[in-house]
Every structure is written in structure tokens, then in C-alpha cells.
Amino acid sequence: MKEELHRLNCFVENKPGVLARIVGLISGRGYNIQTLSVGPTEDGTVSRMKIDVLGDDRVINQIMLQLRNQVNVIEVTSRLKG
């Protein structure tokens, strides 16, 4: 399968340690984060993370499944970037 750059959009609880856990989850499985952006939403209890990851559909689906299993993750979506 062809590796392509995907943008993962995650809405997460705005709590200490959530960013570190998510980055560790992705990098700990040997996947490289190309870019990462985190910022608040209008709701101060929720942050939005934009994570660009290079991988094929199987890799991206696996990452999304793992992210959705995290207690502090509210929603995860993916799209091809570019």
C-alpha cells in the first residue's frame, strides 16, 4: 500500500498529560509525526489537535483506533492532506 500524508483531527479533554500520552502512543508504535498543532476550542475544557502522520490506510486506521480507546479523546477524524 502507498504511504500518504494524513491529517488526524482530534478533540481531547484539556487536561495535563493528554498531549504527552497521545504523542507517546503514536511515536511508541514507530510512527513519525510530521507536524503537530494544538490549540483551545471555544469550550475551554476541550482542545483540538491536528496531527499529520505519514502512513498507508492500515497504519492510519490503527492509529485512529488506538486514539479512540484513550479516555481523554472525545473525537478523531482523518483526511488525506494535500
N, C-alpha and C positions, 0 to 999 in steps of 0.2 A: 504494500500500500504506500501511497505517496504521502510524505510528510508535508504538512501545510501549517501556516501560522493561524492559530485560532485565538479569538478574544473570549475569555471567560468573564462574564459579569456576575459578581457575587454580591448579594446583600447579606450583611452579617451584623450580629449584635455588636454595638460599640462598647466593648469591654477590654480590659487589659489582657494581653496574651493571645488574642484571637488572630492577629496578623502573624505572629511568630508560629502559631500552630498550623496555619494554612500554608505558609511558606515551607515549613518543615515537612508537611505532608507531601507537597509536590516535589520538593528537591530530594527528600528522603527516598523517594521511589526512582530517583535517577533522571527526572525530567527537568529540563532547564527552563527557567522563567526568562523570557526575552525582555519584557517590560512589566512593571507593576506600578499601579497608581491607586491610592486610597484617599477617600475624602468623605466628609459627612454628607448626609441627606438632610432634607428639611426636618425630618424626625431625628432629634439628637441622640436617640437610642440606637440608631441604625447607621452603618457606614456602607459605602459602595466600594468594592474592589474591582479594578479592571486588571486582568492578568492575561498577558499574551504568552502563549505556550506553543512551541513547535512540536507537531506530532501528527500521526495518522488518526483516522476516526476511532480506532480501537483504543489508542492511548488517551485521546480526549474524553471518550466515554468513560474510561476507567477513572480518570481524574475527577470528572463530574460526579460519578457515583461515590467516590471517596469523600468529596467535599460535602455532598448532600447528607452523608452519615455523621457529619460533625454537628454537635449540639448547638453551636453558636451560628451556624449558617442558616439563613432564612430562605434564600432562593439562589439558584445557579442557572445561568443560561450560557449558550455558546453560539458563536458565529464565526465563519471564516473571515479573516482580516485581509483586506486588500482587494 
